């Protein structure tokens, strides 16, 4: 199993402050955050700490919500769905055609004033997180989660 470290109160406070700084979202949760060696952040129920994990074979633990990337957080699709409804900034609304391209894994040629990681939204649904460079939105949808183009 991968090595996961439970974030202490100071580290959790820093993570929540970073979420608030990047997306204006105040996340109030009674969960615990875990981080692996690659900077991936997971969220889990606090009660998991009462389990004797030494007697269990566990492949994964918690829900993957984000990864640290150059002093910023890049949210996973599930992370965007958790944080998105609370976000007050850095949310980019796509039309249906753009959302379709996004779900295929395409980088979008789209001018925006936003810089850095933005939440991608379409019709009230959060589709993930991309990196805005001013004239392009870089796509981070994993290949295994992309929707194949429909052949006609």
C-alpha positions, -999 to +999 in steps of 0.1 A: +000+000+000+012+035-007+023+055+023-003+080+034+004+106+061-025+121+080-024+159+080-022+174+114-043+204+125-017+229+112-013+212+078-051+208+075-056+245+083-030+254+056-048+232+031-082+247+038-066+282+036-052+273+002-086+261-010-101+294+002-074+315-015-076+297-048-114+293-051-129+315-024-145+283-009-148+278+028-148+240+033-161+229+067-158+192+072-154+168+100-131+146+079-094+139+079-070+147+051-042+123+040-013+130+017+010+106-002+046+110-013+034+124-047+015+152-031-019+137-038-045+146-012-073+123+000-102+129+023-116+102+046-141+098+075-124+106+108-136+073+123-111+054+100-085+063+126-100+040+151-094+009+129-064-013+134-049-009+099-020-033+106-043-063+103-059-051+070-047-053+034-058-020+020-051-009-016-065+027-012-080+049+014-103+078+011-114+099-019-087+115-041-095+152-042-064+171-052-027+172-059-002+198-049+014+214-080+039+243-078+024+259-047-011+254-061-038+228-057-051+210-088-084+194-080-095+160-092-130+156-108-144+146-074-125+174-057-141+199-081-175+185-073-169+188-036-154+224-037-172+237-068-205+245-053-188+265-025-164+284-049-168+321-054-139+327-078-118+310-105-148+291-119-150+289-157-184+282-173-183+263-206-210+260-232-222+225-242-198+222-272-168+233-251-178+209-223-180+180-249-145+188-261-133+190-225-147+156-216-128+142-246-095+155-230-090+184-254-072+216-243-095+245-250-086+276-270-105+300-248-094+335-238-099+343-201-087+368-175-082+339-151-047+325-144-037+292-127-060+264-118-097+270-125-128+249-119-146+238-151-184+240-150-212+233-174-249+237-167-244+234-129-221+204-132-184+206-122-163+187-147-128+190-132-100+214-130-079+230-157-050+254-159-058+288-175-029+305-193-048+335-207-057+321-241-058+284-234-073+260-207-050+230-202-070+198-197-061+173-169-089+148-174-072+114-170-072+093-202-091+066-185-120+090-177-123+107-211-153+102-233-145+088-267-156+108-297-188+095-313-182+081-348-210+089-373 
